[in-house]
Amino acid sequence: MTVRVAVVDPLPMFARGLVATLDDEGFRADAPEDVLQWASAPGVPLVLLTVEHDRDWAGLRDLLRVRPEAIVVIVLSDATSNAYVRAVAAGAVGVLPRDASPAMVRDVVRAAVSGSSLLPVDVLRTLVAGGAPEQPPRLLSDGEIEWLRRLADGMTVARLAELVGYSERMMYRLLSGLYARLGAGSRTKALMRARDEGWL
């Protein structure tokens, strides 16, 4: 079985570091810009995929839809037991914390290639106990995300208020609360956060 290895991470330097670590351990790795196109080539794809936002989870679903046999190792910034369980439930065969040592990267990738998985004991206990992955609480409703999309497309607050049936004053108040939930002090910062989350 020919296994091809790719690293997908939003930070180029981190991706290069993982590629170098894998190369040192005998795994020739790529850092493709389009992982779906890369995965469509012959050979079994093994992808180390950093997941930080909803769009990253969607990327995992897309990859497994295109190549169900893909071997996926998720890299997590927030490596809690629940995040590990969510990753496994989503189809990953291995999980690495973002600050994993080169030896841990090697061991998890070798296990994945051999058809095994290395998971922390507390994650196994959670899985055996029937623990379901906890979905992170949604900051915004679908309607609120649509408001942000319309604002990003250039719609005025007055027009948005008219469209959704609020007074302009109420619309400003609702948007102000929405921005606060995003930790953004302005429309621009809220739209930047929405873009980072993959909502736009």
Secondary structure, DSSP 8 states (H G I E B T S, - for coil): --EEEEEE-SSHHHHHHHHHHHHHTT--EE--S-HHHHHTSSSEEEEEEEE-SHHHHHHHHHHHHH-TT-EEEEEESS--HHHHHHHHHTT-SEEEETT--HHHHHHHHHHHHTT-----HHHHHHHHTT--------SS-HHHHHHHHHHHTT--HHHHHHHHT--HHHHHHHHHHHHHHTT-SSHHHHHHHHHHHT--
